[in-house]
Structure formats: structure tokens, C-alpha cells
Amino acid sequence: MPEIKSESNSKEEEIMDQAEGRLEEEGDATLRKPTSTGARLWERVRSSLIRPKLDPQTLQSKDWQRTVITMNGIEVKLSMKFTGREFSLKRMPSRKQSGVFGVKINAVTKRERSKVPLIVRQCVEEIERRGMDEVGIYRVSGVATDIQALKAAFDSNNKDVALMMREIDVNAIAGTLKLYFRELPEPLFTDELYPNFAGGIALSDSVAKESCMVNLLLSLPEPNLLTFLFLLDHLKRVAENESINKMSLHNIATVFGPTLLRPSEKDSKLSSSSQPISMNDCWSLEVMAQVQVLLYFLQLDSIPTPDSKRQSLLFSTEV
């Protein structure tokens, strides 16, 4: 069997993984109890190697740490090494500007002459075609090789990508969509406005909060705004099937919040408190704020827009 190489999560990435894992407990047990041998084996790998708090001092060397996991006659050989936060979480622009992953969203929409990137539209359309009743959609991981194959197809503008998606597990398509947003060189909510969103969500007055959050949202560049509104409508439709897919608004916000808001800059702009806090606490607070911002917009019945902005959106319905 070929050796499977896997890099361990950094400390801060683990915090994000744990936050994402704190989904609401209600729901079908299939979210927590995979039935296939492969799923159980992967769960054992995660519990043995990925979820524990790894000591950076023992893993930060250039040498790979090797181990073997066995179950029911299946043997998996793994190699892993510690990757620091500056590499594992930093948004890295792509050197290949002709693709879509790691390329600024305004560059992609301008090249495609579209309002919303094609990859977002095609992934959403396929998920809505056959994934709305999938238990744990967007939470359950897709097969990594399928996700990488779709990524390569979109980056090379493969004309057969639509056919590929019809033959690939829907969780891999959901994973590809999340990966696209995660690899944007700048978050969908932009680095510039991110601290303002984090400050607005902390306001206690509901009227002031809505005014602040909506005005900030409408301040996003048009490609970012239209893409978010397109995605927001889709995610709300996913949550409408919560009784079947077990994905509530809170679960969706937990999965997508850090993906859409995590800033590209190395240092946080949120740690303005005079009281010293640990790096882990800082990142935990950031993740919580990112989840709450997205949850706020998911819970809004509608996004009120001024007349000038409404006219712009009306002419942008053909995404």
C-alpha cells in the first residue's frame, strides 16, 4: 500500500477545527458514527494523530514523523510534520493568475465577464441538484483526491468540469467550494473591513448593530458583495432542509465563518484589549467573531439596500 503523507494541524488551525467540530448535538447520529470501514479507519487516524494537541517542539524539525495505523487487516502508513500558523493558515496568492484558486475574485469575474465566479455557481448548482438532503453537507469531508481533481479542472478551465461534477461525490464538490473561498488571497469580507465587522457584531444595541452590519456589507466591492449574496441565499436554502441534512444556520456559520472572514494578514487586528491574552485565546476569540458575523447575516430575513445599490443589484441578477 502506498504511503499516505499528511501534515498535522498547527495549534491555531486545531482551534478552528475544534470550533468547527462543536456543531449542535441534535440530529442524526450518522454525523458522528460513520458506518463504513474506511470512515472508521479515518476516524481512528484523526483521533490518534490529528486531534490531539501536538507538541510543536517535537514536530517542528524537517524530519517527518512516521507511524502506522491498522484496523481489520487494513494498514495505513502516515508521515507528518508540524507546520506553523504562518504557513498553514496564511492566504497565499497563486502564481498562476490564469486559474481561479488563489486569484483575486475581481480578476476572476472580470476575466469571465460574470458577476459571480463560475466555480461558485457551478458548485452551488450541483449541490442544490443532489446534495440538499445529504446529511452533514459542508461538514462531512469529501475525498481529497476528488477535491484536488476538481480544483485542477477549474484552474485549467476544463470544459468537462460539469460532467466531472456529476460523477463525483457531492461532499467533494462542497469541499471544493469551501477550498476556493479558503484560498482566496483576500477574504470575501476583505482585510480592510474585517475589523469593522468584528466590532459591529459586538454592539449590544440591535438597531445600531443592524445599521452597522448592513452598511458594512454594502461597502464590499461589487464582486464580493454579489458573490456573498448568492452564497448566502444558497446556505439559507441548505438550512431549510435541516430536519434532513442536520445543518442548522449555526452549523453552517461554524463551517463557513472562518472560511469567508479569516484575514490574510499574519497578525490579528482584534487584540486591542489592554489585558494580555494568549495566542490560543486570541485565535479562539477571532473564530467566534467570524462565526457570529456570518450567523448574523444568515438570520436576517433580508438585506435592506438603498435605492442606488438596489438598482445595481437588479441589473446584476444574471450572475
Sequence and secondary structure as in RCSB ss.txt:
>XXXX:A:sequence
MPEIKSESNSKEEEIMDQAEGRLEEEGDATLRKPTSTGARLWERVRSSLIRPKLDPQTLQSKDWQRTVITMNGIE
VKLSMKFTGREFSLKRMPSRKQSGVFGVKINAVTKRERSKVPLIVRQCVEEIERRGMDEVGIYRVSGVATDIQAL
KAAFDSNNKDVALMMREIDVNAIAGTLKLYFRELPEPLFTDELYPNFAGGIALSDSVAKESCMVNLLLSLPEPNL
LTFLFLLDHLKRVAENESINKMSLHNIATVFGPTLLRPSEKDSKLSSSSQPISMNDCWSLEVMAQVQVLLYFLQL
DSIPTPDSKRQSLLFSTEV
>XXXX:A:secstr
   EE     HHHHHHHHHHH   S S GGGT   SHHHHHHHHHIIIIISS   HHHH SSS EEEEEEETTEE
EEEEE    HHHHTS    S TTSSTTS HHHHHHHHT SS HHHHHHHHHHHHHTTTSTTTTTS   HHHHHHH
HHHHHTT TTHHHHHHHS HHHHHHHHHHHHHT SS TT TTTHHHHHHHTT S HHHHHHHHHHHHHTS HHHH
HHHHHHHHHHHHHHHTHHHH   HHHHHHHHHHHHH  SSSS S    SS   HHHHHHHHHHHHHHHHHHHHH 
S     HHHHHHHHTT   
